[in-house]
Amino acid sequence: MRITYIFPRMGYGAGITNILTEIKYIKNLNLNFTFQLIAIEKINIPELSLKAFSLGVKVRLAPSDSQLKTILENTDLAVFHYWNCPSSYVFIKRLQLLSLPMRLCLSIRTNGFTYPQIPPTWVFDMAVGIIKVHPKTPVEHAGEKPVIQIPSIIEVMESRKELSFPNFNRFKLIYAGAFNPCKTHPQFLEIHQNLPIKNYQLDVYGNINPTLFPTNSNIHLKGFSNNLQEIIGSYHMLSNLQHRMAYSSFDKIMKECQWVGVPPIVIKGSSVGDLIQHNVDGIVANDLEDYVENLAEISKNESRYLALRSSTFDCTRASYKPLEIIEKTIDFYALLVQTNSKNAIHSNVPERPLQACIDGLGEGKSALEISLNNFTKEELWFLLHCEGGLAQFSHYFEEDLSLNELIATIQTCLLEQ
């Protein structure tokens, strides 16, 4: 089977790393699969390209129309790791214009239920099957098409190891991933600067702007790390404080931590809060105050912490089966290839970028068309600034007057609220 993965851009997020891990597992099964990667945007990270190359996989950055035609003609199934952003929209329009016969599997990598990342009907229409990562992702527009929930795959090739226990003299927290207010709680820094813990440390890994951080002896910026999996076990907890509207699931880093017994702490109402069993494989705090209280209490109560760490380790090793996930994925791919013929995309893709953007609001689109007063200040801010939001679309389509007018109206509304 020939699989082509399509994703908006090369980056360290779960998209490309999840794809490469999936490919590695499938190759280890010695099946008759071949792979190719298409990055829609012309952004290259040599380290990731080299990793793909080591797996014998070609990476195509922003292929030309003729290259794209050749690739898709020789592909049994195209797996589109979709999230709402301008380049995804432009690429879908391009596929429609080229009228290339293909089988397209839609893989929704964001949580898919917080705007502006709610997949619209026209996105579902172009697919022969849908994979969702988060259990709450709405798929009612998929119709009769097959839908499957498959969690992000993490690499756990090593045999079972014993649970390790870090020194309790200094309580060590870790955060890993993209750091911005659309994925991380806007009060993340404020909350973690002055925790009521006598001796603690928070290490932040990922694409972080250092100017966001005031000087703080407890918080350390680590940037990207190539050996994160090797050091995760030295931390006590994963701090995964997210706003209820944050659109990224972060399930991959959470599972990597849980696999070695590091429990996450999250907040109820956020998408990651739906992925944790409270006091079984992590802590689900009721609100910000409860988040701080739980951290303070567990940092002082070593026996409670050790019980939670053991429970996290045992529960994850018992329930998370990477090979079963891969087998489920392979079976789904085979089903789509066997039961669907190749067809050109005929979905009703919006002509205007503004329409494509606000379609990511789901049911909120109707409320937006009636009045901005139907939205809170936080909701308007997310609609404006999130990836797939109005500002990003406006930056991509600078001459679109309707986009700029709506942005100006929202900005005025935010000032007045």
C-alpha positions as a printed NumPy array, in Angstrom:
array([[  0.   ,   0.   ,   0.   ],
       [  1.313,   3.45 ,  -0.924],
       [  0.537,   6.115,   1.671],
       [  1.121,   9.846,   1.244],
       [  0.856,  12.003,   4.36 ],
       [ -0.096,  15.655,   3.848],
       [  0.41 ,  18.259,   6.578],
       [  0.509,  22.077,   6.596],
       [  4.098,  22.628,   7.696],
       [  7.248,  20.965,   8.931],
       [  7.562,  21.524,  12.66 ],
       [  8.248,  19.902,  16.011],
       [  4.586,  19.532,  16.887],
       [  2.678,  16.29 ,  17.055],
       [  1.831,  16.372,  13.331],
       [  5.128,  15.413,  11.688],
       [  6.548,  13.591,  14.721],
       [  3.376,  11.511,  14.989],
       [  3.638,  10.647,  11.28 ],
       [  7.281,   9.587,  11.538],
       [  6.572,   7.435,  14.601],
       [  3.637,   5.802,  12.817],
       [  5.821,   5.065,   9.784],
       [  8.541,   3.568,  11.992],
       [  6.08 ,   1.195,  13.662],
       [  4.555,   0.091,  10.351],
       [  7.991,  -0.488,   8.809],
       [  8.952,  -2.668,  11.784],
       [  6.044,  -4.956,  10.897],
       [  7.66 ,  -5.62 ,   7.483],
       [  4.426,  -4.976,   5.608],
       [  4.246,  -3.999,   1.967],
       [  3.865,  -0.268,   2.656],
       [  5.656,   2.669,   1.05 ],
       [  5.438,   6.246,   2.258],
       [  5.852,   9.811,   1.116],
       [  5.384,  13.136,   2.916],
       [  4.015,  16.394,   1.537],
       [  4.513,  19.585,   3.533],
       [  2.198,  22.229,   2.106],
       [  4.387,  25.156,   3.18 ],
       [  7.99 ,  25.628,   2.076],
       [  9.452,  25.42 ,   5.577],
       [ 12.144,  22.843,   6.221],
       [ 13.634,  21.644,   9.492],
       [ 16.699,  19.624,   8.44 ],
       [ 16.625,  17.428,  11.546],
       [ 13.09 ,  16.226,  10.767],
       [ 13.863,  15.784,   7.073],
       [ 16.904,  13.691,   7.997],
       [ 14.798,  11.593,  10.347],
       [ 12.359,  10.939,   7.51 ],
       [ 15.261,  10.127,   5.195],
       [ 16.62 ,   7.616,   7.722],
       [ 13.259,   5.831,   7.457],
       [ 13.548,   5.779,   3.675],
       [ 10.793,   8.368,   3.235],
       [ 10.83 ,  11.278,   0.795],
       [  9.686,  14.7  ,   1.962],
       [  8.222,  17.048,  -0.639],
       [  8.072,  20.702,   0.353],
       [  5.36 ,  22.655,  -1.47 ],
       [  5.375,  20.436,  -4.593],
       [  4.475,  21.923,  -7.965],
       [  1.227,  20.982,  -9.68 ],
       [  2.976,  18.441, -11.913],
       [  4.809,  16.904,  -8.934],
       [  1.585,  16.783,  -6.929],
       [ -0.218,  15.102,  -9.807],
       [  2.481,  12.423, -10.103],
       [  2.53 ,  11.801,  -6.35 ],
       [ -1.232,  11.412,  -6.001],
       [ -1.547,   9.282,  -9.129],
       [  0.841,   6.83 ,  -7.482],
       [ -0.777,   6.949,  -4.044],
       [ -3.337,   4.491,  -2.761],
       [ -4.328,   6.701,   0.158],
       [ -3.555,  10.313,   1.067],
       [ -3.748,  10.992,   4.824],
       [ -4.295,  14.709,   5.456],
       [ -3.234,  15.766,   8.971],
       [ -5.673,  18.648,   8.989],
       [ -6.046,  21.736,  11.076],
       [ -7.689,  24.977,  10.053],
       [ -5.08 ,  27.406,   8.733],
       [ -4.686,  29.466,   5.533],
       [ -2.281,  27.047,   3.863],
       [ -4.66 ,  24.112,   4.436],
       [ -7.484,  26.099,   2.852],
       [ -5.365,  27.114,  -0.16 ],
       [ -4.156,  23.54 ,  -0.631],
       [ -7.694,  22.148,  -0.57 ],
       [ -8.753,  24.702,  -3.182],
       [ -5.746,  23.685,  -5.238],
       [ -6.689,  20.002,  -5.08 ],
       [-10.202,  20.91 ,  -6.155],
       [ -8.967,  23.02 ,  -9.077],
       [ -6.558,  20.321, -10.277],
       [ -9.395,  17.774, -10.09 ],
       [ -7.005,  14.975,  -9.177],
       [ -8.567,  11.572,  -8.448],
       [ -7.562,  10.49 ,  -4.95 ],
       [ -8.649,   8.758,  -1.776],
       [ -8.265,  11.193,   1.092],
       [ -8.367,  10.248,   4.76 ],
       [ -8.91 ,  13.225,   7.043],
       [ -6.885,  13.045,  10.26 ],
       [ -7.972,  15.764,  12.711],
       [ -4.97 ,  16.57 ,  14.877],
       [ -6.34 ,  19.464,  16.939],
       [ -9.042,  18.698,  19.483],
       [-11.495,  19.758,  16.769],
       [-14.224,  21.107,  19.033],
       [-12.953,  24.576,  20.02 ],
       [-13.091,  27.301,  17.413],
       [-11.625,  28.303,  15.106],
       [-10.596,  24.649,  14.7  ],
       [-14.004,  22.99 ,  14.222],
       [-13.863,  21.144,  10.872],
       [-16.665,  22.405,   8.597],
       [-18.902,  20.282,   6.389],
       [-16.883,  20.975,   3.235],
       [-13.762,  19.53 ,   4.867],
       [-15.566,  16.309,   5.764],
       [-17.084,  16.144,   2.272],
       [-13.708,  15.74 ,   0.577],
       [-12.701,  12.699,   2.662],
       [-13.45 ,   8.99 ,   2.297],
       [-12.841,   8.426,   6.006],
       [-12.069,  10.407,   9.159],
       [ -9.619,   9.837,  12.006],
       [-10.086,  11.892,  15.155],
       [ -7.682,  12.092,  18.078],
       [ -9.927,  13.658,  20.703],
       [-13.115,  11.864,  21.794],
       [-15.187,  15.071,  21.726],
       [-14.328,  16.125,  18.166],
       [-17.718,  16.613,  16.432],
       [-18.099,  14.408,  13.362],
       [-21.833,  14.67 ,  12.713],
       [-21.097,  16.169,   9.282],
       [-19.226,  13.027,   8.236],
       [-22.491,  11.401,   7.18 ],
       [-22.129,   7.691,   6.403],
       [-18.351,   7.857,   6.061],
       [-16.3  ,   5.658,   8.397],
       [-14.995,   7.471,  11.477],
       [-12.462,   6.119,  13.956],
       [-10.831,   7.508,  17.079],
       [ -7.105,   6.783,  17.217],
       [ -4.87 ,   8.442,  19.841],
       [ -1.49 ,   9.896,  18.943],
       [  1.198,   7.256,  18.717],
       [  4.315,   7.519,  20.855],
       [  7.518,   5.568,  20.407],
       [  7.957,   2.978,  23.137],
       [ 10.13 ,   0.418,  21.384],
       [ 11.999,  -0.589,  24.527],
       [ 10.853,  -3.468,  26.695],
       [  9.052,  -2.745,  29.949],
       [ 11.217,  -0.869,  32.442],
       [ 10.746,  -0.536,  36.139],
       [  9.231,   2.65 ,  37.5  ],
       [ 11.826,   5.179,  38.656],
       [ 11.332,   7.645,  41.499],
       [ 12.957,  11.1  ,  41.343],
       [ 14.481,  12.727,  44.405],
       [ 11.828,  14.53 ,  46.451],
       [ 14.151,  17.242,  47.808],
       [ 13.283,  19.526,  44.889],
       [  9.857,  19.284,  43.247],
       [ 10.446,  19.345,  39.478],
       [  7.762,  20.271,  36.943],
       [  8.017,  20.064,  33.175],
       [  6.156,  21.79 ,  30.357],
       [  6.806,  20.767,  26.749],
       [  5.293,  22.001,  23.495],
       [  4.255,  25.171,  21.724],
       [  4.003,  28.05 ,  24.17 ],
       [  1.38 ,  30.622,  23.241],
       [ -1.915,  31.83 ,  24.757],
       [ -3.917,  29.794,  22.234],
       [ -2.441,  26.5  ,  23.44 ],
       [ -1.298,  27.352,  26.959],
       [ -3.352,  29.096,  29.629],
       [ -2.781,  32.883,  29.444],
       [ -2.002,  32.883,  33.171],
       [  0.473,  30.   ,  32.959],
       [  3.505,  32.117,  33.843],
       [  1.745,  34.077,  36.547],
       [  0.518,  30.869,  38.193],
       [  3.903,  29.129,  38.104],
       [  6.095,  32.062,  39.166],
       [  4.913,  32.069,  42.759],
       [  3.778,  28.583,  43.627],
       [  3.453,  28.022,  47.379],
       [  6.081,  25.269,  47.222],
       [  9.218,  25.621,  49.287],
       [ 11.652,  24.243,  46.734],
       [ 10.459,  23.754,  43.151],
       [ 11.618,  24.066,  39.563],
       [  9.72 ,  24.361,  36.273],
       [ 11.58 ,  23.515,  33.062],
       [  9.896,  24.746,  29.874],
       [ 10.781,  22.996,  26.602],
       [  9.658,  24.147,  23.148],
       [  9.4  ,  27.207,  20.938],
       [  9.309,  29.865,  23.624],
       [  9.859,  33.585,  23.265],
       [ 12.249,  34.473,  26.139],
       [ 10.918,  38.039,  26.296],
       [  7.639,  36.646,  27.653],
       [  9.379,  35.453,  30.786],
       [ 10.293,  37.759,  33.636],
       [ 13.375,  36.832,  35.639],
       [ 12.466,  33.958,  37.928],
       [ 14.841,  31.583,  39.649],
       [ 12.263,  28.78 ,  39.616],
       [ 11.526,  28.799,  35.862],
       [ 14.09 ,  27.624,  33.306],
       [ 13.764,  27.941,  29.515],
       [ 15.238,  24.878,  27.851],
       [ 14.325,  25.357,  24.192],
       [ 14.021,  22.215,  22.074],
       [ 15.498,  18.936,  23.259],
       [ 16.327,  15.888,  21.161],
       [ 16.36 ,  13.577,  24.176],
       [ 13.177,  14.647,  25.933],
       [ 11.944,  11.07 ,  26.302],
       [ 15.15 ,  10.152,  28.101],
       [ 14.826,  12.882,  30.737],
       [ 11.061,  13.042,  31.287],
       [ 11.285,  10.439,  34.041],
       [ 13.439,  12.746,  36.173],
       [ 10.463,  15.106,  36.657],
       [  7.68 ,  14.783,  39.171],
       [  4.775,  16.169,  37.124],
       [  3.811,  17.535,  33.725],
       [  2.268,  21.001,  34.069],
       [ -0.337,  21.158,  31.306],
       [ -2.42 ,  24.151,  32.269],
       [ -4.713,  25.065,  29.374],
       [ -7.622,  27.424,  28.838],
       [-10.999,  25.85 ,  28.071],
       [-10.734,  27.197,  24.512],
       [ -7.214,  25.973,  23.778],
       [ -7.405,  24.004,  20.543],
       [ -4.405,  21.671,  20.835],
       [ -4.834,  18.294,  22.486],
       [ -1.234,  17.759,  23.708],
       [ -2.144,  14.105,  24.124],
       [  1.225,  12.968,  22.745],
       [  3.465,  14.609,  25.357],
       [  1.   ,  13.618,  28.073],
       [  1.163,   9.966,  27.053],
       [  4.978,  10.095,  26.841],
       [  5.045,  11.372,  30.426],
       [  2.437,   8.922,  31.699],
       [  4.314,   6.034,  30.068],
       [  7.221,   6.566,  32.476],
       [  4.955,   7.356,  35.415],
       [  5.017,  11.166,  35.318],
       [  1.44 ,  12.287,  36.039],
       [  0.06 ,  15.384,  34.278],
       [ -1.855,  18.06 ,  36.12 ],
       [ -4.591,  19.695,  34.052],
       [ -7.671,  21.812,  34.597],
       [-11.274,  20.694,  34.218],
       [-12.993,  22.108,  31.142],
       [ -9.866,  22.099,  28.985],
       [ -9.549,  19.535,  26.208],
       [ -6.69 ,  17.788,  28.035],
       [ -8.95 ,  17.549,  31.086],
       [-11.03 ,  15.011,  29.153],
       [ -8.039,  12.71 ,  28.72 ],
       [ -7.118,  12.224,  32.391],
       [ -8.623,  10.058,  35.125],
       [ -8.388,  12.149,  38.279],
       [ -6.04 ,  10.631,  40.869],
       [ -5.499,   7.597,  38.604],
       [ -3.161,   8.774,  35.829],
       [ -2.969,  12.458,  36.673],
       [ -4.738,  15.27 ,  38.484],
       [ -7.74 ,  17.198,  37.129],
       [ -8.058,  20.466,  39.051],
       [-11.423,  22.226,  39.213],
       [-10.018,  25.691,  38.535],
       [ -6.822,  27.753,  38.822],
       [ -7.011,  27.939,  42.614],
       [ -7.505,  24.194,  42.871],
       [ -4.614,  23.679,  40.427],
       [ -2.239,  25.555,  42.74 ],
       [ -3.6  ,  23.85 ,  45.851],
       [ -3.12 ,  20.392,  44.343],
       [  0.465,  21.136,  43.343],
       [  1.245,  22.549,  46.778],
       [ -0.346,  19.602,  48.589],
       [  1.187,  16.814,  46.511],
       [  4.654,  18.413,  46.689],
       [  4.469,  18.079,  50.482],
       [  2.865,  14.645,  50.569],
       [  5.432,  12.196,  49.262],
       [  3.327,   9.115,  49.928],
       [  0.383,  10.528,  47.939],
       [  2.713,  11.473,  45.126],
       [  4.394,   8.062,  44.969],
       [  0.989,   6.365,  44.897],
       [ -0.106,   8.58 ,  42.005],
       [  3.148,   7.987,  40.131],
       [  2.778,   4.217,  40.511],
       [ -0.874,   4.355,  39.48 ],
       [ -0.037,   6.484,  36.428],
       [  2.675,   4.047,  35.365],
       [  0.587,   0.899,  35.85 ],
       [ -2.595,   2.324,  34.324],
       [ -0.787,   3.613,  31.234],
       [  1.197,   0.418,  30.654],
       [ -2.024,  -1.593,  30.966],
       [ -4.24 ,   0.573,  28.743],
       [ -1.967,   2.176,  26.124],
       [ -0.913,  -0.391,  23.517],
       [  1.071,   1.195,  20.654],
       [  1.054,  -1.945,  18.509],
       [ -2.714,  -2.228,  18.85 ],
       [ -3.016,   1.429,  17.815],
       [ -0.882,   0.763,  14.746],
       [ -2.874,  -2.359,  13.839],
       [ -6.084,  -0.361,  14.184],
       [ -4.629,   2.353,  11.958],
       [ -3.478,  -0.118,   9.303],
       [ -6.869,  -1.851,   9.266],
       [ -8.598,   1.508,   8.798],
       [ -6.3  ,   2.471,   5.924],
       [ -6.936,  -0.91 ,   4.267],
       [-10.701,  -0.486,   4.674],
       [-10.631,   2.897,   2.938],
       [ -8.517,   1.591,   0.06 ],
       [-10.623,  -1.536,  -0.42 ],
       [-14.051,   0.097,  -0.24 ],
       [-13.501,   3.454,  -1.953],
       [-12.429,   4.323,  -5.472],
       [-10.376,   7.393,  -6.29 ],
       [-12.389,  10.54 ,  -6.949],
       [-11.668,  14.217,  -7.494],
       [-12.689,  16.599,  -4.716],
       [-16.184,  17.982,  -5.302],
       [-16.879,  19.52 ,  -1.894],
       [-18.24 ,  23.048,  -1.71 ],
       [-14.959,  24.785,  -0.78 ],
       [-15.554,  28.497,   0.041],
       [-14.4  ,  31.005,  -2.555],
       [-13.556,  33.646,   0.053],
       [-10.882,  33.238,   2.757],
       [-13.133,  34.936,   5.326],
       [-15.77 ,  32.271,   4.797],
       [-13.21 ,  29.481,   5.227],
       [-11.982,  31.079,   8.427],
       [-15.339,  31.596,  10.138],
       [-16.517,  28.148,   9.041],
       [-14.108,  26.974,  11.745],
       [-16.55 ,  28.356,  14.34 ],
       [-19.019,  25.543,  13.885],
       [-22.354,  26.595,  15.335],
       [-20.757,  29.841,  16.48 ],
       [-20.73 ,  31.066,  12.884],
       [-24.448,  31.907,  12.987],
       [-23.99 ,  33.816,  16.235],
       [-21.131,  35.818,  14.679],
       [-23.262,  36.779,  11.701],
       [-25.955,  38.122,  14.056],
       [-23.865,  40.121,  16.522],
       [-20.411,  40.223,  18.133],
       [-22.233,  40.722,  21.418],
       [-22.968,  36.992,  21.365],
       [-19.3  ,  36.397,  22.244],
       [-17.288,  37.024,  25.379],
       [-14.091,  39.041,  25.294],
       [-12.063,  35.827,  25.589],
       [-13.93 ,  34.204,  22.714],
       [-13.373,  37.204,  20.455],
       [ -9.688,  37.253,  21.355],
       [ -9.338,  33.57 ,  20.426],
       [-11.241,  34.065,  17.185],
       [ -8.9  ,  36.894,  16.285],
       [ -5.515,  35.505,  17.368],
       [ -5.612,  31.685,  17.267],
       [ -4.022,  29.692,  14.486],
       [ -6.742,  29.51 ,  11.876],
       [ -8.13 ,  32.765,  13.249],
       [ -8.847,  36.033,  11.481],
       [ -5.446,  37.656,  12.029],
       [ -3.575,  34.717,  10.519],
       [ -5.899,  34.592,   7.514],
       [ -5.548,  38.351,   7.079],
       [ -1.751,  38.095,   7.151],
       [ -1.932,  35.426,   4.447],
       [ -4.552,  37.332,   2.392],
       [ -3.501,  40.927,   3.022],
       [ -5.714,  42.417,   0.303],
       [ -8.943,  40.84 ,   1.524],
       [-11.01 ,  43.842,   2.615],
       [-13.775,  41.801,   4.265],
       [-11.252,  40.111,   6.528],
       [ -9.663,  43.413,   7.511],
       [-13.042,  45.032,   8.14 ],
       [-14.17 ,  42.248,  10.473],
       [-10.855,  42.376,  12.331],
       [-11.207,  46.136,  12.818],
       [-14.76 ,  45.662,  14.093],
       [-13.683,  42.985,  16.575],
       [-10.76 ,  45.1  ,  17.787],
       [-13.15 ,  48.002,  18.429],
       [-15.51 ,  45.68 ,  20.263],
       [-12.675,  44.376,  22.471],
       [-11.714,  47.931,  23.398],
       [-15.296,  48.737,  24.339],
       [-15.908,  45.64 ,  26.46 ]])
